[in-house]
Amino acid sequence: MGENQFRWNNKQLREHVEVIDGKRSPHVLIKNANYLNSYMREWVQAHIWIYDDRIIYVGEKLPAQLQECEVIDCDGKYVVPSYIEPHAHPYQLYNPETLANHAMQFGTTTFINDNLTLFFTLKREESFHLLDEFKKLPASMYWWCRFDGQTELQNGESLFNSEEIIEWLQHEAVLQGGELTAWPKLLHGDDEMLTWVQETKRLQKKVEGHFPGASEATLVKLKLLGTDCDHEAMTGQEALTRLMQGYTVSLRNSSIRPDLEVLLKELLELGVKQFDRFFFTTDGSHPSFYENGMTNVMITTAIKQGVPVIDAYHMASYNIARYYNMEHIHGSIATGRIANINILESKENPVPASVIAKGKWVKRDGVNTYEGLHIDWGKCKVTPLSLDWSIEKEDMIFSNKTGIHLLNNVITKPYISEINIDCDELSTDHDECFLMMIARNGSWRVNTVVKGFAKELGGLASSYSGTGDIILIGKSKGDMLTAFHRIKELGGGMVIAEKNEVLHEIALPLLGIMSNLKMSELIQEEKQMVKLLQERGYAYDDPAFTILFFSATHLPFIRVTPIGLYDVKSGKIIASPVNLIKQY
């Protein structure tokens, strides 16, 4: 955890002390701040001195020198630590930089990010170079290290090997192992994974669970094996059970699990009065969910539900920093911390009027003062997807009658199709569609059918998927091919086609997974895609999650994966992949 311990070199530390001695001027002085003192758990009036990216002093004194200092009078305003998102999946159509830029405008400046997309698509050295580039942003970017791919992979054991995992865990910007989507393997004897958990603990880092619906006995066993926190509670009782077994509990409000209001209401009804072991996450929602912000929305919900105001802010900052052993640099307004500061008009409104991130204004009096994009993706080997292969008509043969029945945004069950699928176009009288997963390198395909996705969809193609492979869905093989050809031209994307014409597209030129658009623009593109699919019979809220999780074997009950159509409960392959007619 080198950065956490040695963020500032000796020269910088001496300069910080010289500011206190009056030999140097601070760069920013926030006067008369009514700030949240997280150690006293009360609002205290003080002056806050900032030098470069660090809070140098908080107290009654004013600096002796001000010649290089910007002075801001915050009389009548409230100052809180900027918010932390502890469980970000920063590739949900947006990219880590555009997500951070958007969320900072609502007060979230620190992110603890999933590494899975980097793990799947880049070499380790390329990923680590990218992690170094993220350090240059005003946002504070940290990471987790996955132990599994949350799907069944053809090369899963070679991809997730001890050498790779240990190198990731030892990286200074990596704060935890997990999330443990393959917890049944850990529970049922996978000693290699248990060794990775042990190594994580040896490095004094955290282990994040993924235990939806787990019984108390299962939670106890996984706690004994080394898990520290879980974010999958869907009721107040489930959250309380985790707390009672010694877990820290991350309360989730996401686009497919908007549970926070119910969780807090039920926890309060159960008599919970102490919130030190709780914090908030939005768990990698899709762009439109963030239209009104990120963590700020959860703080508002907590206050409305009757959580004490200071606890609501701590669940977004201090509790998280303390849990991740970085409370000495994050999570509070105190001497020595990184200058991540939100200035509020009132305690009850967590949308900040102004935001300071690493000592720099990113929002000032309601105006975005940071529009920068600094990541040179091409230099980091994050490039458009090259699909230098084609699908032949003979590849679009559907003979397997066992398919996927979609029950909500992400939950599925097997079904047997009773319609004729030996045709080029399915009727719009029912909600069954063709579904193909094709290897991103054009080597194999898995053909099946899906019920409950849409009724009148011509064709949809997506390079955005849980495995990075290509998903095609639709009634018309011709429209599916039209959409596929368009994502080839785009270098990746999500495309809807109808009557052999492109109806809508979201370009994803970063690995075929991420957009380079500003979040505000991407939100509008995603909302239009959802609208068009709902008009064509999609009955749920988040089609991007549906597509992402078609391959997710940590969810029941049937999935399309690189090893074939997969029965999650039995672990059996229903239909194996088939090579494409032409190999490239």
C-alpha positions as CSV (number, residue, x, y, z in Angstrom):
1,M,0.0,0.0,0.0
2,G,2.9,2.3,-0.9
3,E,0.8,5.3,-2.1
4,N,-1.2,5.2,1.1
5,Q,1.9,5.4,3.3
6,F,4.3,7.5,1.1
7,R,2.1,9.7,-1.0
8,W,4.3,12.8,-0.3
9,N,8.1,12.8,-0.5
10,N,10.4,14.3,2.1
11,K,10.7,17.6,0.3
12,Q,6.9,18.0,0.0
13,L,6.4,17.1,3.7
14,R,9.0,19.8,4.7
15,E,7.1,22.3,2.6
16,H,3.9,21.4,4.4
17,V,5.5,22.1,7.8
18,E,6.9,25.4,6.5
19,V,3.3,26.5,5.8
20,I,2.6,26.0,9.5
21,D,5.8,27.9,10.4
22,G,4.7,30.9,8.3
23,K,7.5,30.4,5.8
24,R,5.2,29.5,3.0
25,S,1.7,30.5,2.0
26,P,-1.1,27.9,1.7
27,H,-2.7,27.7,-1.8
28,V,-6.3,27.8,-0.6
29,L,-7.8,29.0,2.6
30,I,-11.4,28.1,3.4
31,K,-12.4,30.6,6.2
32,N,-15.2,30.2,8.7
33,A,-16.1,26.7,7.5
34,N,-18.8,25.0,9.4
35,Y,-17.3,21.6,8.8
36,L,-18.1,18.0,9.8
37,N,-15.6,16.9,12.4
38,S,-15.8,13.1,12.1
39,Y,-13.9,12.5,15.3
40,M,-16.1,14.7,17.5
41,R,-19.2,13.7,15.4
42,E,-20.3,17.3,15.3
43,W,-20.3,20.4,13.2
44,V,-17.4,22.7,14.1
45,Q,-16.4,26.2,12.8
46,A,-12.8,26.5,11.7
47,H,-10.4,27.6,9.0
48,I,-9.1,25.0,6.5
49,W,-5.7,25.5,5.0
50,I,-4.8,23.6,1.7
51,Y,-1.3,23.3,0.2
52,D,-1.2,21.5,-3.2
53,D,-3.3,18.4,-2.7
54,R,-3.2,18.2,1.1
55,I,-5.1,19.7,4.0
56,I,-2.4,21.3,6.1
57,Y,-4.3,22.6,9.0
58,V,-7.9,22.7,10.4
59,G,-8.5,25.0,13.4
60,E,-8.9,28.6,14.7
61,K,-5.6,30.0,13.4
62,L,-5.1,31.9,10.2
63,P,-1.9,31.6,8.1
64,A,0.9,34.1,8.5
65,Q,1.4,34.3,4.8
66,L,-1.3,34.7,2.2
67,Q,0.5,36.1,-0.9
68,E,0.0,32.9,-2.9
69,C,-3.3,32.0,-1.4
70,E,-6.9,32.0,-2.6
71,V,-9.2,32.9,0.2
72,I,-12.8,31.7,0.3
73,D,-15.3,32.7,3.0
74,C,-17.6,29.8,3.7
75,D,-19.6,31.6,6.4
76,G,-23.2,30.1,6.4
77,K,-22.1,27.0,4.4
78,Y,-21.2,23.5,5.4
79,V,-18.1,21.5,4.5
80,V,-17.9,17.7,4.4
81,P,-15.4,15.2,3.1
82,S,-16.0,14.3,-0.5
83,Y,-17.8,11.1,-1.0
84,I,-16.3,7.6,-1.8
85,E,-17.8,5.0,-4.1
86,P,-16.4,1.7,-2.7
87,H,-17.7,-0.7,-5.3
88,A,-17.4,0.8,-8.8
89,H,-17.6,-1.2,-12.1
90,P,-16.2,1.7,-14.2
91,Y,-16.8,0.1,-17.6
92,Q,-20.6,0.1,-17.8
93,L,-20.6,1.8,-21.3
94,Y,-18.8,4.8,-19.7
95,N,-15.1,4.6,-18.9
96,P,-13.4,5.2,-15.6
97,E,-12.4,8.8,-16.5
98,T,-15.8,9.9,-17.8
99,L,-17.5,8.3,-14.8
100,A,-15.2,10.1,-12.4
101,N,-15.6,13.4,-14.2
102,H,-19.4,13.2,-13.9
103,A,-19.6,11.9,-10.4
104,M,-17.2,14.6,-9.1
105,Q,-19.8,17.2,-10.1
106,F,-22.0,15.6,-7.4
107,G,-19.3,15.3,-4.8
108,T,-17.9,11.8,-5.3
109,T,-14.2,12.1,-5.9
110,T,-12.8,8.7,-4.8
111,F,-13.5,5.3,-6.5
112,I,-12.6,1.8,-5.6
113,N,-12.8,0.0,-9.0
114,D,-13.3,-3.5,-10.4
115,N,-10.3,-4.7,-12.4
116,L,-12.2,-7.4,-14.4
117,T,-12.3,-5.6,-17.8
118,L,-8.6,-4.8,-17.6
119,F,-7.8,-8.3,-16.5
120,F,-9.8,-9.7,-19.5
121,T,-8.5,-7.4,-22.2
122,L,-5.0,-6.1,-21.4
123,K,-1.7,-7.5,-20.4
124,R,-0.7,-6.9,-16.8
125,E,2.0,-4.4,-17.7
126,E,-0.5,-2.5,-19.8
127,S,-3.1,-2.5,-17.0
128,F,-0.6,-1.2,-14.5
129,H,0.5,1.6,-16.9
130,L,-3.2,2.6,-17.0
131,L,-3.4,2.5,-13.2
132,D,-0.5,4.9,-13.1
133,E,-2.2,7.2,-15.6
134,F,-5.3,7.3,-13.5
135,K,-3.3,8.7,-10.6
136,K,-2.9,11.9,-12.6
137,L,-6.6,12.6,-12.5
138,P,-8.2,14.8,-9.8
139,A,-10.2,11.8,-8.8
140,S,-8.6,9.3,-6.4
141,M,-8.7,5.9,-8.2
142,Y,-8.2,2.6,-6.3
143,W,-8.8,-1.0,-7.5
144,W,-9.8,-4.5,-6.6
145,C,-8.4,-7.8,-7.8
146,R,-10.8,-10.4,-9.1
147,F,-10.3,-14.0,-8.3
148,D,-12.7,-15.3,-11.0
149,G,-14.4,-14.1,-14.2
150,Q,-18.0,-14.5,-13.0
151,T,-18.6,-16.8,-16.0
152,E,-17.3,-20.1,-17.4
153,L,-14.3,-19.4,-19.6
154,Q,-12.4,-21.7,-22.1
155,N,-9.1,-20.5,-20.5
156,G,-10.3,-19.6,-17.1
157,E,-7.6,-21.5,-15.1
158,S,-4.8,-20.0,-17.2
159,L,-6.2,-16.5,-17.0
160,F,-6.8,-16.5,-13.2
161,N,-3.5,-18.0,-12.1
162,S,-1.5,-17.3,-8.9
163,E,1.2,-15.3,-10.6
164,E,-1.2,-12.8,-12.0
165,I,-3.4,-12.6,-8.9
166,I,-0.4,-12.1,-6.5
167,E,1.0,-9.3,-8.8
168,W,-2.3,-7.5,-8.8
169,L,-2.8,-7.9,-5.0
170,Q,0.7,-6.4,-4.3
171,H,0.0,-3.3,-6.4
172,E,-0.2,-0.3,-4.2
173,A,-3.4,1.0,-5.7
174,V,-5.2,-2.3,-5.1
175,L,-7.1,-2.3,-1.8
176,Q,-9.0,-5.6,-1.9
177,G,-9.5,-9.0,-3.4
178,G,-12.9,-10.0,-4.9
179,E,-15.7,-9.6,-5.3
180,L,-16.1,-13.3,-4.7
181,T,-18.7,-14.2,-7.4
182,A,-17.3,-17.8,-7.4
183,W,-17.8,-18.2,-3.7
184,P,-19.3,-21.8,-4.1
185,K,-15.9,-22.9,-5.4
186,L,-14.2,-21.3,-2.4
187,L,-16.6,-22.9,0.0
188,H,-16.4,-26.4,-1.6
189,G,-12.7,-26.8,-1.5
190,D,-10.9,-24.6,-4.0
191,D,-7.6,-24.2,-2.0
192,E,-5.9,-22.0,-4.7
193,M,-8.6,-19.4,-4.2
194,L,-8.4,-19.7,-0.4
195,T,-4.6,-19.1,-0.8
196,W,-5.4,-15.9,-2.6
197,V,-7.7,-14.9,0.1
198,Q,-5.0,-15.6,2.7
199,E,-2.5,-13.6,0.7
200,T,-4.9,-10.7,0.6
201,K,-5.2,-10.8,4.4
202,R,-1.4,-11.1,4.8
203,L,-1.1,-7.9,2.8
204,Q,-3.6,-6.3,5.2
205,K,-6.1,-5.7,2.4
206,K,-9.8,-6.5,2.4
207,V,-11.9,-9.3,0.8
208,E,-15.3,-8.4,-0.7
209,G,-18.0,-11.0,-0.9
210,H,-20.9,-11.5,-3.4
211,F,-23.4,-13.5,-1.4
212,P,-27.0,-12.9,-2.7
213,G,-29.5,-14.9,-0.7
214,A,-26.9,-16.6,1.4
215,S,-28.1,-18.3,4.6
216,E,-26.6,-17.5,8.0
217,A,-24.6,-20.7,8.0
218,T,-23.1,-19.9,4.6
219,L,-22.3,-16.3,5.7
220,V,-20.6,-17.7,8.8
221,K,-18.4,-20.1,6.8
222,L,-17.4,-17.4,4.3
223,K,-16.5,-15.1,7.2
224,L,-14.3,-17.8,8.7
225,L,-12.6,-18.2,5.3
226,G,-11.7,-14.5,5.3
227,T,-14.4,-12.3,3.8
228,D,-14.7,-8.9,5.3
229,C,-17.7,-7.2,3.6
230,D,-20.7,-8.0,1.4
231,H,-23.0,-5.7,-0.7
232,E,-25.7,-8.2,-1.6
233,A,-28.2,-7.8,1.2
234,M,-31.7,-7.1,-0.3
235,T,-33.6,-6.8,3.0
236,G,-33.0,-5.1,6.3
237,Q,-32.9,-8.6,8.0
238,E,-30.2,-9.8,5.5
239,A,-28.1,-6.7,6.2
240,L,-28.5,-7.2,10.0
241,T,-27.6,-10.9,9.7
242,R,-24.3,-9.9,8.0
243,L,-23.7,-7.3,10.7
244,M,-24.3,-9.8,13.5
245,Q,-21.8,-12.2,11.9
246,G,-19.1,-9.5,12.0
247,Y,-19.3,-8.3,8.4
248,T,-19.1,-4.7,7.3
249,V,-22.2,-4.1,5.2
250,S,-22.3,-2.2,2.0
251,L,-25.9,-1.0,1.3
252,R,-26.6,-1.0,-2.4
253,N,-28.8,1.2,-4.6
254,S,-28.3,0.3,-8.2
255,S,-30.1,0.4,-11.5
256,I,-31.2,-3.3,-11.1
257,R,-31.3,-3.4,-7.3
258,P,-32.6,0.0,-6.1
259,D,-32.9,-1.3,-2.5
260,L,-31.6,1.4,-0.3
261,E,-34.9,2.9,0.9
262,V,-36.2,-0.6,1.9
263,L,-32.9,-1.6,3.5
264,L,-32.7,1.6,5.7
265,K,-36.4,1.5,6.6
266,E,-36.2,-2.1,7.7
267,L,-32.9,-1.6,9.6
268,L,-34.4,1.2,11.5
269,E,-37.5,-0.8,12.3
270,L,-35.2,-3.6,13.5
271,G,-33.8,-1.2,16.0
272,V,-30.4,-0.4,14.4
273,K,-29.0,2.8,15.9
274,Q,-25.3,2.4,15.2
275,F,-24.2,2.9,11.5
276,D,-20.4,2.7,11.8
277,R,-20.2,-0.6,10.0
278,F,-22.5,0.4,7.1
279,F,-21.7,2.3,3.9
280,F,-23.2,3.0,0.5
281,T,-22.6,1.7,-3.0
282,T,-24.2,2.1,-6.4
283,D,-22.6,-1.1,-7.6
284,G,-21.7,-0.2,-11.2
285,S,-25.0,1.1,-12.5
286,H,-25.5,2.1,-16.1
287,P,-25.2,5.8,-17.3
288,S,-28.8,7.0,-17.0
289,F,-29.0,5.9,-13.4
290,Y,-26.4,8.5,-12.6
291,E,-28.2,11.4,-14.2
292,N,-28.9,13.1,-10.9
293,G,-25.6,12.0,-9.3
294,M,-24.1,9.1,-7.5
295,T,-23.5,8.9,-3.7
296,N,-25.3,12.2,-3.1
297,V,-28.6,10.5,-4.0
298,M,-28.0,7.8,-1.3
299,I,-27.2,10.4,1.4
300,T,-30.5,12.1,0.6
301,T,-32.4,8.8,0.8
302,A,-30.8,8.0,4.2
303,I,-31.6,11.4,5.7
304,K,-35.2,11.1,4.5
305,Q,-35.5,7.7,6.0
306,G,-34.4,9.1,9.4
307,V,-30.7,8.2,9.6
308,P,-28.9,10.8,11.6
309,V,-27.3,13.4,9.2
310,I,-23.8,12.8,10.4
311,D,-24.2,9.0,10.0
312,A,-25.5,9.6,6.5
313,Y,-22.4,11.5,5.5
314,H,-20.1,9.0,7.3
315,M,-21.6,6.2,5.3
316,A,-20.4,8.0,2.2
317,S,-16.9,8.8,3.4
318,Y,-15.4,8.3,6.9
319,N,-16.7,4.7,7.4
320,I,-15.4,3.6,4.0
321,A,-12.0,5.2,4.5
322,R,-11.6,3.6,7.9
323,Y,-12.6,0.2,6.6
324,Y,-10.1,0.3,3.8
325,N,-7.2,1.4,6.2
326,M,-6.9,4.7,4.4
327,E,-8.5,7.0,7.0
328,H,-5.1,8.8,7.4
329,I,-5.6,10.3,3.8
330,H,-9.3,10.0,3.0
331,G,-12.7,10.3,4.6
332,S,-12.5,13.3,6.9
333,I,-11.8,17.0,7.0
334,A,-8.6,16.9,9.1
335,T,-4.9,17.8,9.1
336,G,-2.9,15.6,6.7
337,R,-5.7,14.3,4.6
338,I,-5.9,14.6,0.8
339,A,-7.9,17.8,0.0
340,N,-11.1,16.2,-1.2
341,I,-13.8,18.6,0.0
342,N,-17.4,19.3,-0.7
343,I,-19.0,22.7,0.1
344,L,-22.7,22.5,0.7
345,E,-25.5,25.1,0.9
346,S,-27.2,23.1,3.7
347,K,-26.6,19.9,5.7
348,E,-29.7,18.3,4.2
349,N,-28.6,18.8,0.6
350,P,-25.6,16.7,-0.2
351,V,-25.3,18.0,-3.8
352,P,-22.3,20.3,-3.3
353,A,-22.2,23.9,-4.7
354,S,-18.4,23.5,-4.9
355,V,-16.0,20.5,-5.0
356,I,-12.3,20.4,-4.4
357,A,-10.5,17.2,-5.5
358,K,-6.8,16.8,-4.7
359,G,-6.7,20.5,-3.9
360,K,-8.1,21.6,-7.3
361,W,-11.5,23.1,-8.0
362,V,-13.6,20.7,-10.1
363,K,-16.8,22.6,-9.4
364,R,-17.2,26.2,-8.3
365,D,-20.4,27.8,-7.2
366,G,-22.4,25.4,-9.2
367,V,-20.3,25.5,-12.4
368,N,-18.2,22.6,-13.7
369,T,-14.6,23.9,-13.7
370,Y,-13.0,20.7,-14.9
371,E,-13.7,19.4,-18.4
372,G,-10.4,17.7,-18.9
373,L,-9.8,14.3,-20.5
374,H,-6.3,13.3,-19.8
375,I,-6.1,9.6,-20.6
376,D,-4.5,8.8,-23.9
377,W,-6.3,5.5,-24.4
378,G,-4.3,4.5,-27.5
379,K,-1.0,4.8,-25.7
380,C,-2.5,2.5,-23.1
381,K,-3.4,-0.2,-25.7
382,V,-7.1,0.6,-25.2
383,T,-8.2,0.8,-28.8
384,P,-11.2,0.1,-31.0
385,L,-12.2,-3.5,-31.4
386,S,-10.9,-5.1,-34.6
387,L,-13.4,-7.7,-35.9
388,D,-11.6,-8.9,-38.9
389,W,-13.9,-11.8,-39.5
390,S,-17.4,-12.4,-40.9
391,I,-20.5,-14.4,-40.1
392,E,-21.7,-16.7,-42.9
393,K,-25.3,-17.7,-43.4
394,E,-24.5,-21.2,-42.4
395,D,-23.3,-19.9,-38.9
396,M,-26.9,-18.7,-38.2
397,I,-28.4,-22.2,-37.9
398,F,-30.6,-22.6,-34.8
399,S,-31.4,-26.2,-33.9
400,N,-31.2,-26.5,-30.1
401,K,-34.7,-26.0,-28.7
402,T,-33.5,-25.4,-25.1
403,G,-33.2,-21.7,-24.6
404,I,-33.1,-18.8,-22.0
405,H,-36.3,-17.5,-20.5
406,L,-35.6,-13.9,-19.1
407,L,-37.7,-13.4,-15.9
408,N,-36.5,-9.8,-15.1
409,N,-33.5,-7.6,-15.9
410,V,-31.0,-10.4,-15.2
411,I,-32.6,-13.6,-13.8
412,T,-33.2,-16.5,-16.2
413,K,-34.5,-20.0,-16.3
414,P,-34.3,-22.8,-19.0
415,Y,-37.2,-23.3,-21.3
416,I,-38.0,-25.5,-24.3
417,S,-39.0,-23.6,-27.4
418,E,-42.1,-24.9,-29.2
419,I,-41.9,-22.6,-32.2
420,N,-40.2,-23.3,-35.5
421,I,-36.7,-21.8,-35.3
422,D,-35.5,-23.2,-38.6
423,C,-36.3,-20.0,-40.5
424,D,-34.7,-16.6,-41.3
425,E,-37.3,-14.5,-39.5
426,L,-39.4,-15.2,-36.4
427,S,-43.0,-14.0,-36.0
428,T,-43.8,-10.9,-33.9
429,D,-46.7,-12.8,-32.3
430,H,-44.5,-14.0,-29.5
431,D,-41.5,-12.9,-27.4
432,E,-38.9,-15.4,-28.6
433,C,-35.8,-14.2,-30.4
434,F,-32.6,-15.8,-31.9
435,L,-29.6,-15.3,-29.6
436,M,-25.9,-15.8,-30.6
437,M,-22.7,-15.4,-28.7
438,I,-19.7,-15.3,-31.0
439,A,-16.0,-15.2,-29.9
440,R,-14.5,-11.8,-30.3
441,N,-11.8,-13.4,-32.4
442,G,-14.3,-15.1,-34.6
443,S,-13.4,-18.7,-33.7
444,W,-16.6,-20.1,-32.2
445,R,-20.3,-19.5,-31.7
446,V,-23.1,-20.6,-29.4
447,N,-26.6,-20.4,-30.9
448,T,-29.7,-20.5,-28.8
449,V,-33.1,-18.7,-28.3
450,V,-34.2,-16.3,-25.7
451,K,-37.8,-15.7,-24.5
452,G,-38.9,-12.5,-22.8
453,F,-36.3,-10.1,-24.2
454,A,-38.4,-8.5,-27.0
455,K,-41.3,-9.1,-29.2
456,E,-40.7,-6.9,-32.3
457,L,-36.9,-6.4,-32.4
458,G,-35.3,-6.8,-35.8
459,G,-31.8,-7.2,-34.7
460,L,-29.4,-6.0,-32.0
461,A,-25.6,-6.5,-31.9
462,S,-23.4,-5.7,-28.9
463,S,-19.7,-6.0,-28.3
464,Y,-20.6,-5.0,-24.7
465,S,-20.9,-8.2,-22.9
466,G,-19.8,-10.0,-19.7
467,T,-17.0,-11.8,-21.5
468,G,-16.0,-9.3,-24.2
469,D,-17.5,-11.6,-26.9
470,I,-20.2,-10.5,-29.4
471,I,-23.9,-10.9,-28.6
472,L,-26.6,-10.9,-31.4
473,I,-30.3,-10.9,-30.6
474,G,-33.3,-10.5,-32.8
475,K,-36.2,-11.8,-34.8
476,S,-34.6,-11.3,-38.2
477,K,-31.2,-12.8,-39.1
478,G,-30.8,-10.1,-41.8
479,D,-31.2,-7.3,-39.2
480,M,-28.9,-9.1,-36.8
481,L,-26.2,-9.1,-39.5
482,T,-26.9,-5.5,-40.4
483,A,-26.3,-4.6,-36.7
484,F,-23.2,-6.8,-36.6
485,H,-21.7,-5.2,-39.7
486,R,-22.2,-1.7,-38.1
487,I,-20.4,-2.6,-34.8
488,K,-17.5,-3.8,-37.0
489,E,-17.4,-0.4,-38.7
490,L,-17.6,1.4,-35.3
491,G,-14.9,-0.7,-33.7
492,G,-17.3,-1.8,-31.1
493,G,-20.7,-0.7,-29.9
494,M,-24.4,-1.5,-29.3
495,V,-26.5,-1.3,-32.5
496,I,-30.2,-1.8,-33.1
497,A,-31.2,-2.5,-36.8
498,E,-34.7,-2.7,-38.3
499,K,-35.6,-3.5,-41.9
500,N,-31.9,-3.8,-42.8
501,E,-31.2,-0.2,-41.6
502,V,-29.4,1.0,-38.4
503,L,-32.1,2.4,-36.1
504,H,-29.8,3.5,-33.2
505,E,-26.2,3.0,-32.1
506,I,-23.9,3.6,-29.2
507,A,-20.3,3.6,-30.3
508,L,-17.9,1.9,-27.9
509,P,-14.5,2.5,-29.4
510,L,-12.6,1.6,-26.2
511,L,-12.1,-2.2,-26.4
512,G,-15.7,-2.5,-27.7
513,I,-16.8,-2.0,-24.2
514,M,-16.5,1.7,-23.3
515,S,-17.6,5.0,-24.8
516,N,-15.4,8.1,-24.9
517,L,-18.4,10.4,-24.8
518,K,-19.1,12.7,-21.9
519,M,-21.5,11.2,-19.4
520,S,-24.2,13.7,-20.2
521,E,-24.2,12.7,-23.9
522,L,-23.9,9.0,-23.2
523,I,-26.9,9.1,-20.8
524,Q,-29.1,10.4,-23.6
525,E,-27.9,7.7,-26.0
526,E,-28.6,5.0,-23.5
527,K,-32.0,6.4,-22.6
528,Q,-32.9,6.3,-26.4
529,M,-31.7,2.7,-26.6
530,V,-33.9,1.7,-23.7
531,K,-36.9,3.6,-25.1
532,L,-36.6,1.8,-28.5
533,L,-36.2,-1.6,-27.0
534,Q,-39.1,-1.1,-24.6
535,E,-41.2,0.0,-27.6
536,R,-40.3,-3.4,-29.2
537,G,-41.3,-5.4,-26.2
538,Y,-38.5,-5.3,-23.7
539,A,-40.4,-5.3,-20.4
540,Y,-37.7,-4.3,-17.9
541,D,-35.5,-1.3,-17.1
542,D,-31.9,-2.0,-18.0
543,P,-31.2,-3.9,-21.2
544,A,-27.5,-3.2,-21.0
545,F,-27.4,-5.2,-17.8
546,T,-29.5,-8.0,-19.4
547,I,-26.9,-8.3,-22.2
548,L,-24.0,-8.0,-19.8
549,F,-25.3,-10.8,-17.5
550,F,-26.4,-13.3,-20.2
551,S,-23.0,-14.9,-19.4
552,A,-23.0,-14.4,-15.6
553,T,-22.8,-17.8,-14.0
554,H,-23.0,-16.2,-10.5
555,L,-26.7,-15.7,-11.2
556,P,-29.4,-18.4,-11.8
557,F,-30.2,-20.5,-13.8
558,I,-29.0,-20.7,-17.4
559,R,-26.3,-18.7,-19.2
560,V,-24.6,-18.5,-22.5
561,T,-20.9,-18.7,-22.0
562,P,-17.7,-19.4,-24.0
563,I,-17.9,-23.0,-23.0
564,G,-21.5,-23.3,-24.2
565,L,-25.1,-22.9,-23.0
566,Y,-24.6,-23.6,-19.3
567,D,-26.9,-24.9,-16.6
568,V,-25.8,-23.0,-13.5
569,K,-27.4,-25.3,-10.9
570,S,-26.1,-28.6,-12.3
571,G,-22.8,-27.2,-13.8
572,K,-23.6,-29.0,-17.0
573,I,-23.2,-27.8,-20.6
574,I,-26.5,-28.0,-22.5
575,A,-25.0,-27.1,-25.9
576,S,-21.3,-26.8,-26.7
577,P,-19.7,-24.0,-28.9
578,V,-19.4,-24.7,-32.6
579,N,-16.6,-23.3,-34.8
580,L,-17.5,-20.6,-37.3
581,I,-17.6,-21.9,-40.9
582,K,-14.6,-19.7,-41.8
583,Q,-11.7,-19.6,-39.4
584,Y,-9.6,-16.4,-39.5
